[in-house]
Amino acid sequence: MPDRIEISRHSKPLPCGRCGQHTLHVGRILSPAGLLLGRTMVCTACRPQHHAEAVRRVA
């Protein structure tokens, strides 16, 4: 199983610098065993759009 990113239900969203929406959260990067590897910022609005743009660039 690969590493995963987990966002707490209690995380208060911040405004995203990229899309401007209040959808930016602090996410925890967890190993398959559940160990904390680090933290990252995750925008739940940008991520799907960013992924779609990356797929279009590759294709």
Buried (B, 14 or more C-beta within 10 A) or exposed (E): EEEEBEEEEEBEBBEBEEBEBEBBBBBBBBEEEEEEEEEEEBBBBBEEEEEEEEEEEEE
